[in-house]
Amino acid sequence: MKPIIAIAKATVGEAIRRRVLLIMLFIATILLFVAPLLGVLSQRSEQTVLTGFVLGIVQLSSAVIAITLTVYMLPNEVERRTIYTILSKPVQRYQFLLGKYLGAIAALGLMMGLMSCVTLVEFGIIQHNWGKGIELLQGIGMFFVQMSLLASVAMCLSTFIAPLVNFFLTGGIYLIGTLGYAFFDSFNKNPNAPGFSKALAWFVSTILPNFASYNVQNKLINPDSVIVDPVQYHINAVIYGVVYITIMLIGGMLIFDRREV
């Protein structure tokens, strides 16, 4: 356990020192502070516009940070040959990969935590609506699980795919898993769908990570939209994320263990 923790701590420090991540975080933070000005640009409720914009900024910036954090992590270690020094010590390859992943999501959690603080200040102090701010924090918490799942996919792919290809591939998987999952799932449940197409839709909806289940924007933006059993819904989403992350990490470990470095 000690090697995993040591690698995770080093990964957090490395992530904080990466300028590109800090620049993305800085831009996201600035946009969050500018968000209240957009309320005057719409005839809709200012709170509705602000809520949607803030959630969009947090989700998009977190996705970019999660992918950027993980796609270059293993390839950079191999390219700089630091991995040879680490693996020459009593560190197993699975410990190295797991430590890298835990460090990545810890750094991601710190960055999303900063954005959460800005969101709470924005709604609590500036908008005088602490209740809405706390409610948005619950949504951002779901985003963190979503981004941890996204990071596990990128980490698994990074064991055998080049960083640039991995960046766009993981981004594509995220878009399809977010926007297209409902389509594949509904097509799979359609009794009138052709057998082959239905089987293909079932396969895609089963293999593809369901990022859409973590998108709680509709409920937070539209109060009339409710989840029947929110506690059970969130528990199921977290359990699904943990199981899928475990599968991705185990797959990455098996590939990495057999890879020549």
C-alpha positions in Angstrom: 0.0 0.0 0.0 2.9 2.4 0.7 4.2 2.4 -2.9 0.7 3.2 -4.2 0.3 6.1 -1.8 3.8 7.4 -2.6 3.2 7.3 -6.3 -0.2 8.9 -5.8 1.3 11.8 -3.9 4.0 12.3 -6.5 1.3 12.3 -9.2 -0.7 15.0 -7.4 2.4 17.2 -7.2 3.2 16.6 -10.8 -0.3 17.5 -11.9 -0.3 20.7 -9.9 3.0 21.7 -11.5 1.6 21.2 -15.0 0.9 24.6 -16.5 -1.6 23.5 -19.0 -3.9 22.1 -16.3 -3.5 25.3 -14.2 -4.3 27.4 -17.2 -7.5 25.4 -17.9 -8.5 25.7 -14.2 -7.8 29.4 -14.2 -10.0 29.9 -17.3 -12.8 27.9 -15.8 -12.6 29.9 -12.6 -12.7 33.2 -14.5 -15.8 32.0 -16.5 -17.5 31.0 -13.2 -17.0 34.5 -11.9 -18.2 36.0 -15.1 -21.3 33.7 -15.3 -23.7 36.1 -13.4 -23.3 38.7 -16.1 -24.9 36.3 -18.6 -28.2 36.5 -16.8 -29.0 39.9 -18.3 -28.5 38.4 -21.8 -31.5 36.2 -21.6 -35.2 36.8 -21.1 -35.4 33.6 -19.1 -35.0 33.5 -15.3 -31.5 34.6 -14.3 -31.1 31.8 -11.8 -32.0 29.2 -14.6 -29.4 30.7 -17.0 -26.8 31.0 -14.3 -27.3 27.4 -13.1 -27.1 25.9 -16.5 -24.0 27.9 -17.4 -22.2 27.1 -14.2 -22.9 23.4 -14.5 -21.8 23.4 -18.1 -18.5 25.1 -17.2 -17.7 22.7 -14.4 -18.5 19.6 -16.4 -16.7 20.6 -19.6 -13.6 21.9 -17.9 -13.5 18.8 -15.6 -13.8 16.5 -18.6 -10.9 18.2 -20.4 -8.8 18.2 -17.2 -9.6 14.5 -16.5 -8.6 13.4 -20.0 -5.4 15.6 -20.1 -4.3 14.3 -16.7 -4.5 10.7 -17.7 -3.7 10.3 -21.4 -0.1 11.5 -21.0 0.6 10.0 -17.6 2.1 6.6 -18.5 3.6 7.6 -21.9 5.5 10.5 -20.3 6.9 8.1 -17.7 8.1 5.8 -20.5 9.4 8.6 -22.6 11.4 10.2 -19.8 12.5 6.7 -18.7 11.6 7.4 -15.1 9.4 4.3 -15.1 12.6 2.1 -15.2 13.8 3.8 -11.9 10.5 3.3 -10.3 10.0 -0.3 -11.4 13.5 -1.2 -10.4 12.4 -0.7 -6.8 10.0 -3.0 -4.9 7.1 -1.6 -6.9 4.8 -3.9 -8.9 3.3 -2.6 -12.2 -0.2 -2.8 -10.9 0.8 -0.6 -7.9 2.4 1.9 -10.3 -0.8 2.1 -12.4 -3.1 2.2 -9.4 -1.0 4.9 -7.8 -1.0 7.0 -10.9 -4.8 6.7 -11.2 -5.4 7.6 -7.6 -3.1 10.6 -7.8 -4.9 11.7 -11.0 -8.3 11.7 -9.4 -7.0 13.3 -6.2 -5.6 16.2 -8.3 -8.9 16.3 -10.3 -10.8 16.4 -7.0 -8.7 19.3 -5.8 -9.4 21.3 -9.0 -13.1 20.4 -8.9 -13.1 21.4 -5.2 -11.8 24.8 -6.1 -14.6 25.2 -8.7 -17.1 24.0 -6.1 -15.9 26.7 -3.7 -16.3 29.4 -6.4 -19.8 28.1 -7.2 -20.8 28.2 -3.5 -19.5 31.7 -3.1 -21.2 32.8 -6.3 -24.7 31.5 -5.3 -24.4 32.0 -1.5 -22.7 35.4 -1.2 -23.4 37.0 -4.6 -26.8 35.6 -5.4 -27.8 35.2 -1.7 -29.1 31.7 -2.4 -27.2 29.2 -0.2 -29.7 26.5 -0.8 -29.2 26.5 -4.5 -25.4 26.6 -4.0 -25.5 23.5 -1.8 -27.8 21.8 -4.3 -25.3 22.4 -7.1 -22.5 20.9 -5.0 -24.4 17.7 -5.0 -24.5 17.8 -8.8 -20.8 18.6 -8.9 -20.3 15.5 -6.7 -22.0 13.4 -9.4 -19.7 15.0 -12.0 -16.7 13.9 -9.9 -17.8 10.3 -10.1 -18.4 10.8 -13.8 -14.9 12.2 -14.3 -13.3 9.5 -12.3 -15.0 7.0 -14.6 -13.7 9.0 -17.6 -10.2 9.0 -16.2 -10.2 5.2 -15.7 -11.2 4.8 -19.4 -8.3 7.1 -20.5 -5.9 5.4 -18.1 -6.8 1.9 -19.5 -6.4 3.1 -23.1 -3.1 4.8 -22.3 -1.5 1.4 -21.7 -1.6 0.6 -25.4 -2.6 3.7 -27.4 -0.6 6.8 -28.2 -1.5 9.9 -26.2 -2.9 12.1 -29.1 -5.1 9.2 -30.4 -6.1 8.4 -26.8 -7.1 12.0 -26.2 -9.6 12.1 -29.1 -10.8 8.5 -28.6 -11.5 9.1 -24.9 -13.2 12.3 -25.8 -15.3 10.6 -28.4 -16.3 7.8 -26.0 -17.3 10.5 -23.5 -19.5 12.3 -26.0 -21.2 9.1 -27.2 -21.6 7.9 -23.6 -23.1 11.2 -22.6 -25.2 12.2 -25.6 -25.8 8.9 -27.4 -26.4 6.4 -24.6 -30.1 7.2 -24.3 -30.5 6.5 -28.0 -28.8 3.1 -27.9 -30.7 2.2 -24.8 -34.1 3.2 -26.2 -33.4 1.5 -29.5 -32.5 -1.7 -27.6 -35.8 -1.6 -25.7 -37.8 -1.0 -28.8 -39.8 -4.2 -29.6 -40.2 -3.2 -33.3 -36.4 -2.8 -33.9 -34.7 -5.4 -36.2 -33.0 -8.2 -34.4 -29.5 -7.5 -35.5 -29.8 -3.7 -34.9 -31.3 -4.4 -31.5 -28.4 -6.8 -30.6 -25.9 -4.2 -31.8 -27.6 -1.5 -29.7 -27.6 -3.8 -26.7 -23.9 -4.5 -27.1 -23.0 -0.9 -27.4 -25.1 0.2 -24.5 -23.7 -2.6 -22.4 -20.0 -2.0 -23.2 -20.1 1.8 -23.5 -19.8 3.6 -20.1 -23.0 5.3 -19.2 -21.9 8.8 -18.5 -25.4 10.1 -19.1 -26.6 8.8 -15.7 -24.4 11.4 -14.0 -25.9 14.4 -15.8 -28.2 15.9 -13.3 -28.5 19.3 -15.0 -32.1 18.9 -16.0 -33.3 18.4 -12.4 -31.2 21.3 -11.1 -32.2 23.7 -13.9 -35.8 22.6 -14.1 -37.4 22.2 -10.7 -40.5 20.4 -12.2 -38.2 17.6 -13.3 -37.8 15.2 -10.4 -36.1 11.9 -9.8 -38.5 9.4 -8.2 -36.0 8.0 -5.6 -33.0 10.3 -5.7 -31.1 8.5 -2.9 -31.4 5.1 -4.7 -30.6 6.7 -8.0 -27.4 8.3 -6.7 -26.4 5.1 -4.9 -26.9 3.0 -8.1 -24.9 5.6 -10.2 -22.0 5.5 -7.7 -22.0 1.7 -7.6 -22.0 1.5 -11.4 -19.1 3.9 -11.6 -17.0 2.0 -9.0 -17.7 -1.3 -10.8 -16.8 0.1 -14.2 -13.7 1.9 -12.9 -12.6 -1.4 -11.3 -13.0 -3.2 -14.6 -11.1 -0.5 -16.5 -8.2 -0.5 -14.1 -8.0 -4.3 -14.0 -7.9 -4.3 -17.8 -5.2 -1.7 -17.8 -3.2 -3.6 -15.3 -3.3 -6.8 -17.4 -2.3 -5.0 -20.5 0.4 -2.9 -18.8 1.8 -6.0 -17.1 2.4 -7.7 -20.5 3.7 -4.6 -22.2 7.3 -4.0 -23.1 8.6 -0.7 -21.6 
